[in-house]
Amino acid sequence: MQIGFRTMAASILFAAGFVGQPTLAQTAQVPAGPAGGVIASKLPDAEGVHLGMSVAEATAVMKGLFPGAGLQVLYSHYLNGPTFVSSMKGQSQDQTDNLSVFFSMPPNPQQVTFLQRTMIMPPGKQPTEANTMAGLRQKYGKELTNTKPGSGIFGWAYDEQGQPASPQGPENWNPADCANQMVGVAGGQPQANSSLEVNAILDPIPLAQELPGLIRNLCNRNVFVTAQILASSIQGTPVVNQMFVYLGEKPLALRNSVAGRQYLEGQATAKQQQQLKNAEQNKAPSL
């Protein structure tokens, strides 16, 4: 269930620079965000780190939770572009509580689009499954009923203003699978001057062809939370050994990823046009 910190290939690729991206016609198909933008305080959180937070906001919370060496900041960059914070990982001193925060990438302003919390309950400190579920319901509300009954996996859904949602789909679609789909993020490296780059290779399938499928994807329409509980029994009482919690701001991730892909395609077009121009200029003169 752990996610390694490395550059991740997403379902769409990203920009090779930060400014000057063109506005393509297909942006009209991407669902717009809330008027005035996403307000992080209205969205779900893990240990006070809310989806939608800026890098500065999330960093301030993480430094309070994981002081000193407990916090690792990871960096990445585009080809020949400036370094940016791509993610961070916090770990408690006893290594039983881990929180990973992933940010969307430029050119749009960076915001938290994915969170993963992993908790290991040591012997003698294992909460009952009933108390754990009560805590989750107090924090995130009543769980969805169309998830995975009996599996220890529970899901919640919201709109981008933080209001509970009840997404529906075909029988083979499960909203509990949505939160941990990571689109538009990179794992990064701990050195700011690392040579690691975000994958800037242009997808052979144009965005205009891929975008309808991305928009139809039911996971890209809501904010999702998923909790997976691994339990055992002590004297007949179910207790929690481990718990994984995933939070994903899917529409925000989609918008930011599309913006990056648009820029990348614009850069590729400009490069091709320049190559054609150079080839024309270098033609041998007619005699």
N, C-alpha and C positions, 0 to 999 in steps of 0.2 A: 504493500500500500504506500510505501514511501516514494517520494518523487525526487530523483537525483537532480543536482544542480548542474545543468549543462544547457547549451543552446538547444531549444526544442523546435522541431519542425511542426508548424501549425497547419491548419487546413487552408490558410491563405498566407502569403508571404508579405514581406514588409519593405518599408522605404529604405532608400539608400542615402537619404539626407533629410534635413529638418524643415526647410523653408521652400516656398514657391510652388507647392504642389497644385496642379490644375484641378478644377472641379469638373468631373466627368458627368455625363448625362445619367449614368446609372445610380448616382447618389440619391436621386429622388426616390428610389425604391427602398432605401435603407430606412427603417423606422427611426424617426427623430426622437431625441431624448426629451426629458421634461423641460418645460419652459423655464429658462433661467439656469438650466444645467442640473446635473445630479447633485443632490445634497447628501453628503456622506452620513450625517448624523441620523438621517431617516432610514438608512439601509442597515441590514444586519451586520453584526460584528463578531469577532472572536477576540476575547480578552481586551476589548476596547479598540481594536483596529477595525475600522469600518470599511466595507467596500465603498469605493468612490473617493477615498482619502487621497490627498496629494502625497508626493514623496516626503515632503517636510512634515506633514501631519502624522503620517504613519511612522516615520523615524522617531519623532518625539515620544510616541506611545511605546514603541519597541524599546527604546533606550531605558524607559522607566521600568518595563517588565523584565528586561534582560540586560542588566548593567555590565559594563566591562567586556570581558571575553565571551560573555554569554550571547552576544549579538554579532553576527557576521553579515556584512554588507557586500553584495555582489554587483559587479559592473559588466557592461557590455558596450558595444558601439556599432554603428553602421560602417560600411566601407569608407575609409578616409574621413569619418565623421567624429564628432566629439564624444567622449565617454559619458554614459548616463547610468544611474542606479537602475538595475533591472529587477533585483529581488533582494530579500534579506531573510535571514533565518535566525530565530532565537531559540535558545535551549536553556532550561533550568539547570541549576547546579547539580541536582541529582539525576539529570538526564531523563526525567519522567514526563516532562512537558515540553513539547516542541511546537513552534509556530512559524510557518513559512508564509511570506508575503510576496506576491508577484504584482508588478506594475505593468500597465500598458506601455507601449513604446512610442517614441516620437514618430511623426511630427506633431500629433495632437498632444495637448498637455497630459503628462503622465498621471495616472490614477490607479488605485488598487482595483484590480479586476478579479483576482483569485486569492483565496486564503486556504491554507491547510493547517489544521491543528491535530497533533497526535499526542494522546495521553496514555501513559502506562501506569496502571494502578498497582503499587507494590503490595505484597502480602500483608494482611492486617489493616490495609487502608482501602480496601475494595468496597466502593459503595454498592448498595443494592441496585438491581436493574430498575426497580420501581422508583427509587429516589432519583436515579439518573434521568429517567424519562420525565419525571416531574420537573427537574431542572431545565431540561431541553424545552419542554412545553412552556415553562415560565419565560424563557429567553426568546424563543422563536415562534411561539403560538402553537396552535393545534396542528399536528402533522397531517400531510395529505393522506387520503385513504387509497389512492391509486398508485401505490409504490410497490413494495415487496413484502407483503405480509408474512410473518413468521421467519424472516431472513435476518433480523437484527439490523436492517437498513431502513432508515426513515427519511422522508423528504419534506421540504417546505418550499413554497414559491411565493414571490412578491412581484409587484410592479416596480418601476424605477422610482416611485415615490414612497416605497416602503410599505405599501398596503398589501395585505394578503391576497394571493391570487389562487385560482383553481384551474390550472391548465389541463386541457383535455386533449387526447390524441388517440390514435389507433390502439388496438389491444396490445400490440407488441411494443408500444412505446412506454417507457417508464421515466417519469420526471426525476426520480432519484438518481438516474444516470447522468443528469445534466450538469450538476455543480462542478464536478471534477474534470470537465472537458476544458482544456486550457488552450485558448486561441489568442494569439497576439501577444505572447509573453516570451521572455528568454531567461534562462537560468543564470548565466553570467559566470564570472570568475572573481575571486576576492581581491585581485590586484587591479587597480583602476587603469594601469597602463598595460593590461594584458593584451595579447594579440588576438584574443577571441573576438570574433565578429558575429553579428546577427546574420543569419542566412539571407543574402541579398540576391540570390539567383532568381531570375524571372521565371515564374511558373509558365510552362508551355501552353497551359489553358488560359485564355484571357479572362480577366475578372468579369467581363460582361457575360461570359458563359457560366461561370461558377456562381455568380451572385444570386440568381434565382433560387438555386438549391440552398445556399446559406440562409436566405430569407425564409424559405419554407421550413427550415430546420426548427422544430418546436422548441428546442433548447435555447435558441437565440432570441427568444421573445420575452424571457422573464429573468428575474434574479432568483437563484436557487441556493438552497442549503441542503446538504445531505449529512446524516450522521450514521456511522456504522458502529454497532456495539458488539464486542466479542465478550461473551459471558460464560461463566461456569456456575456450578452449584456448590454451596457450602451448607451442609446440614439441611438440604432441601430448599434453600433460599438462593435464587439467582443473583449473582454478583458480577460486577463488570471488571474484566481484566485489562481490556484496552478499548479505546474509543478513538475513532477518526472522524473529524468534522471537516467538511469541504464547503466553501462559499464561493459562488461565482456570479459576477455581474455580467451576464451574457450579452445584452444589447449594447452596453458600453464597450465591451471587448470587440464586438462586431464592428461598430462604427469606427473605432480607432484602427482596427486591422484593415478595413476597407480604405481608410485615408492613407495608410502606409502603402498599400498595394497600388492605389491610384498614382501616388508619387513615383513609385518604382516603374510603373508602366510609362509614365510621362518621361522619366529619365531615359528609358530604353528607346522610346520614340525619338527623343532629341538626339541621342547618340547615333542612331541609325541615320537620321537626316544629316547630321554633321559628317558622317562617313561618306554618304552619297555626295555631299557638297565637295568634300576633299577629293574624292575620286574624279569628279567632274573637272575640278581645277587642275588636277594632275594629268589630264589627258594630253597626249602629244598634240601639238598644233598641226592643223592641216597644212600640207605643202602644195 
